Amino acid sequence: MIATFVRSILAEPRAPDPPARGWRDWVLVGALLATAAGEAILRPDVPSRPLATVVALLVIPVLLWRRTHPLLATAVGFGGSLVLYVPSIIGDGVDVGLNSMAAVLLLPYALYRWASGREALIGTAIIAVPAGLSLATTETPFGEVIGGVTVLVAAFALGAAMRYRAVARRREVQQVRASERGELARELHDTVAHHVSAIAIQAQAGRAVAAVDPAAAVEVLAVIEAEASRTLHEMRTMVRVLRDGEAADAEQVDYAPQRGIVDLDELTRMSPLVRVHRSGDLAGLPHPVEVAVYRICQESVTNAIRHSLNATTVSVEVTGDGGVVGLRVHDDGESARPATSLGYGLLGMAERAKLLGGACQAGPDPVGGWTVEATLPREVPQ
């Protein structure tokens, strides 16, 4: 059982997409370097002050690489800490080091947050060496030993907890996206089936009139050609969606009819506060676009009813303008949602719009309330 646990840790890959160095990292390192320099100048009581200063000025900058190179940063950081114990070993056991060196506690967190399993085990062994020497070479009170170990273990635990929280979040996001891709593939399947049925009917009609009215047969062939082109376009789109998502299972396709723009008035039944307004050219839209408009409006109205406080109206506006269809859902209440929240419903709406070549965004409105806005192209991209 232990061997299986160790193998699972060794097989753990690095956490994906570590954040790039930002201005906060530079500010942190700059502040720590300034603190270290201040300690070196203003604290003549520091044992082995030249050595402690050099180590601090060399170790602190590696915090800039703690996410992209966590094992290397840990090795340098705690290797520097190991150097500080040399005077303690050959001297009288006095602690050596500047207070700013406490920043190396960021490295155990980064190690368990971003490193691979193998790197985490190696890094833990590296950290254990100076930690063990500290206990062996200094007369540290038992309470301080317990406190130090607790802080170190807490750094490890926090890094691991944040790592697996991010993994869980990523999996949930992938499930939402897969679900939206599956829904869109189902709708495209319905559209393709409709076109193929039309082609079959037209072909039968062409055969019936070919012998007596060749001109009518030519017209039927033109209709078949147009339907075939639309079918090919929809099939290519469906294949792209399935290929991107790798998630739609043919056995799970549901053939229930899908709602469209003409069904938006049904949203008023959800609450007397809902008002629906349509304008512009909304005729002849591809079926997936119609369904996406309805789904986004439905999800937005549901969220408004659920989360908005003291709202007097929830307005749904859908506009056809040129080559795009725009929608806006706004409520004038006090939103219980934080401005930075990204629920899975909003994520699903954004994913659906993205798959159709559009965009969707939601957030607090400057004039009050909460607004969801989306734009979708009239033509489904291939």
N, C-alpha and C positions, 0 to 999 in steps of 0.2 A: 504493500500500500504506500509506504514511504517512497519506494522507487518510482511508483507511478506518479506520485505528487511531484517529485523532483523532475521527472521527464516532462511533465506538463509545464512546469516553470521554465525549463530549458527551451521548450518549443514556443514559448510566448514571444511573439514578434514585438518590435518597437511600436510604441503608440504612433499612429499616423498623424501627419499634419501638425508638427510642433510649431507654435507661433514664432514668427521671425522676431529678431531683436527690435524692440521699439524704443521710443524716447524714455519710457519709464525705466527700462533696464539701464540706459545710460545715466539717467538721473540717480538711480540707486547706487550704481558703481561709483559715480562721481562723488556722491555724498559719503560713501564708505571710505573712499580714498582720502577725502578731505578730513574725515574723522580720524583715520589712522595717522595722517600727517600731524594733525593737532595733538593726538596722544603722544606721538614721538617727541614733539617739541615741548609740550606742557607737563609731561609726567616723567620727571627724572627718576622716580622710584621704580620704574618698570625694570625687572631683571633682564640682563642681556638685551638692552634696548636696541642696539644696532641690528642684531639678528632678528628680533621680533618685528622691527620696522620693515626690514627687507622682505621677510616672509609675508607680512601682511600686504605690502605693495605688490608682490608677485602673485599672491593667491586671489586677492579680491577681484581683479579683472576677469578671472576665469568664470565668474558668475554670468558673464555675457554669453557663454557657450553651454550653460547648464541644461538647456532644453534640446539643443541640436546635437551636443556631444556629452551626454550626462556622465558616462563612465570616465572619459578623459578629464572632465571637470572635477569629478569626485576624486580621482587619483591625484590630481594636482593639488586640490584643496586640502585633502587629508594627508597627502604626502608632506605638504608644508607644515601641517599640524604635527606630523611625526618628527620633523626636523626640530621643532620647538622643544621636544622632550629630551633632546641630546644633552643640553646643560643640566636637566634634572637628573639624568642617569649618571653623569660624571660628577655632579655637584652635590648639593645638599637637598635635593628634592623640591626646590622652589618652583612654583608655576611660572612659566615664561610665556609671554604673548600679550598682545593688545586686546582690549575689549572688543574692538571692531572685528576681530577674527571670529566672533560668534556668528557672523554672517554665513560661515560655512555650513550652518544648519539648514540652509536652503538647498544644499546639495543632496542630502538624503531624500528630501521630498522630491526633487527633480529626478533623482535616480529611479525611484519607484513609480513616478508619474510618466516618464517618457522613455526609459531604457527598455531593452529587451529583457527577457527573463534571465538569460545567461549573463548579460551585463549587470543586472541587478544583484545576482549572486556574487559575482566578482567584486562589485562595488561594496557590497555588505562586508565581505572579507577584508577589503582595504580599510573600511571605516573601523572595523573591529580592532585593528592593530593599534592605532593611536589611542582608542578608547581604553583598551586593556592596559597599555603602558601608563595612561593617566592614573588608573587605579593602583598600579603596581609601584609607581615611582613617587607618588605624592601622598601625603597623609591627609586624605580627604575625609571629612566626617561622613558617617554612614547616611545621614539625611541628605547631604549634598550628592552622594553617589546615587541614591534612589531618584533624586530629582533630575540629575543629569541623564540617567538611563531612561527615565520617563519621557523627557523632552526628545531624546533621540528616537525612541520607539514611536512617539507621537508623530514625528516628522515622516518616518517610514509609513506609518498607518495612514496619515493624511494623503500622502502621495498615492498610495495604493487605492484608497477610497475614491479619490478624484479620477484616477485612471479608469476604474471599473464603472464609475458613474458615467463617464464620457462614453465608454463602450456600450453601456445599456442605452444611453440616449441615441447613439449612432444606429444601433439595431432597430430601435423604435422608429427612427426617421426613415430607415430603409424599408421597414414594413409599410409605413404610410405611403412612401413613394411607389412601392411595388403594388399596393392596393390601387392607387390612382392609375398606374399604368395598366393594370388588369381591367379596371373599369373602362378606360379609354379604348383598350383593345376590344372589349366586348361591344362597345358602341360602334366601332369601326367594322367589326364583324357583321353587325346588323345592317350597316350601310352597304357593305359589299354584297351581302346576301340579297338585299333589295335590288341592287344593280344587276346581279346575275339573273335574278328572276325576270327582270325587265328584258334582258337580252334574250332569254329563252322564249318569252312570249312574242317578242318582235320577230325572232327567227321563225317561229311557227306561223306567224302572220305572213312573213315574206314567202315562205314555201307555198302558202295557200294562194297568194295573188301573183306569184311569179309567172305562171303560165298564161294568165288572162290579162295582166296589167304590169308589164315590165317597169314602167315608170314608177308605179307605186312600190314595186320591189326595191328599186334603187333608193327611194326615200326611206324604206325600212332599213336598208343597209347603212344609210347615213345615221339613223337613230342608233342602230347597233354599234356603229363605230364610236359614237359619242358616249354611249353607256359603257363600252369596253374601256375607253380612255379614262373615264371617271373611276371605273372599277380598279384599273391598274394603279391609278393615283392613290386610291384609298388603301389598296393592298400594300403598296410601298410604305405608306404611312404606318400601317399596322405593324409591318415587319420591323420598321425602325423603332417603334414603341416597344415591341417585344424584345428586340435585340438590346436596347438600352437598359430595360428593366430586368431581363432574364428572369421574369417572375410570373408571367401570366400562364396559367395552366389551362390547357384546352378543355379539360374535364370540368373546370369550374365556371365555364362560360354560362351566363344566365341570359335567357332570351326574353326577359320581361321588357315591355316597352319603356322607353326612356322619355323623360319630360323635356320640353323645349321652351322656347320663348313664349309661345302661345299659352303655356301653362303657368306663367308667372303670376297671374291673378290669383292662383291658388294660395300664394303666400299670404294673402290678406286674411285667410282663414286662421292663420297661426296666432294673430293678435289684431285687435281693432286699431292698433297704432300703425299698422303697416300700410303704406301707400305705394302703389306701383305706377310708374309712368314710362311709356315707350315713345321713342321719336326717331325720325330719320328712316333710312332704308334698312329694314330688317328682313326683307324677303329674300328667299333663295340662299340662305346660309347653309353651309355644310352641317350635317347632322351632329358631328362631334362638337362643333362650335356652339350650336344651339343648346346641347346638353350641358356643356361647360358653363355657359351663361346661367342656366337655371341652377346648376349645382352650386356655383359660387354665390349666387344671390340667396339660395336656400340656406347655405351654411352661414352666410353673413347675417341673415335675419334671425336664424336660430341663436347665434352668438349674442346679437343685440338684445333679444328678449331675455336671454339667460343672464347676461352680465351687466346690462345697462340699468342704472338706478334713476328713477324719477324721469324717465323719458316720456315725451309727449307725442313723438312721431318717429317712425322708422321709414325713411324714404328709399325707394328702390328706383333708380333711373337707368334705363338701357337705351343707348343711342347708336344708330348705324350711321357712320360718317366716312365716306370714301371707302378705303380698303380695310377699315377696322371697325370693330364693334366695341364700344366702351360701356362699362357699367360702373355705377357708384351706389353704394349702400351706406347711408349715414343715419345715425341716431343722435339725438340731442341730449341724451342723459349723461349722468355721471358714471363713467366706466369703472367697474371694479377690477379691470384688467390692468396690470402694470404696463407702462409704455414700452418696456423692453421685452414683453412676453412674446413667445412664438409658439402658440399651441399647435397640436397636430392637425386641427381643422384648418388653421391658416396655412400650415405647411402643405397640406393636401391641395388647397386651392392654388397656391403658388406653383406647385409641381404640375398640376393639370394645365394651368395657363402656359407654363414654360414648354410643356410637351407639344402644345399647339402653336408655338412660336410667339406667344404673348407674354404678358407680365401681370403680376398681381401683388399689391402691397396693402398693408393695413396698419393703422395706428391712430393715436389721438389726433383729433382735428384741431387746428389752431383756433377756430371759432367756438370750440366746445364739442363734446361728444366724441364719437368714434366713427371712422370712415374706412371703408374698404373700396379700393379702386382697382379696376382691371381693364386691360385692353387685349383684344384677341383679333388676329387677322381674319379677314373674310375667307381666305383660302387656307386650307390645312397644308402645312409644309410637308414635302416629301422626305 
